[in-house]
Amino acid sequence: MSSPNNRIFCNVRVETAVPALALTIDDGPDPEETPAILDVLRDHDSHATFFLIGSRIPGNEPLLARMRSEGHELANHSYDDPHELMRAIG
């Protein structure tokens, strides 16, 4: 299924003993959006896996520390987002 902004979402079902949902957040960290997402997750006692863009990490280390301290998983998305490069060059 596609969203209106042409990002593709994938829905995978796995049998579990209890209901479960895996939430992933891509292309962070963002100094404005990431704290807001973390606040919502905290307020709902929920966790996510954050797929990070390496070039966005410098200067945002406190956000990564917060993600880890609140029990989220951190994963590597890439160093530079290829979609950003394509938008930049048109």
Buried (B, 14 or more C-beta within 10 A) or exposed (E): EEEEEEEEEEEEEEEEEEEEEEEEBEBBBBEEEBBEBBEEBBEEEEBBBBBBBEEBBEEBEEBBEBBEEEEBEBEEBBEEBEEBEEEEEE
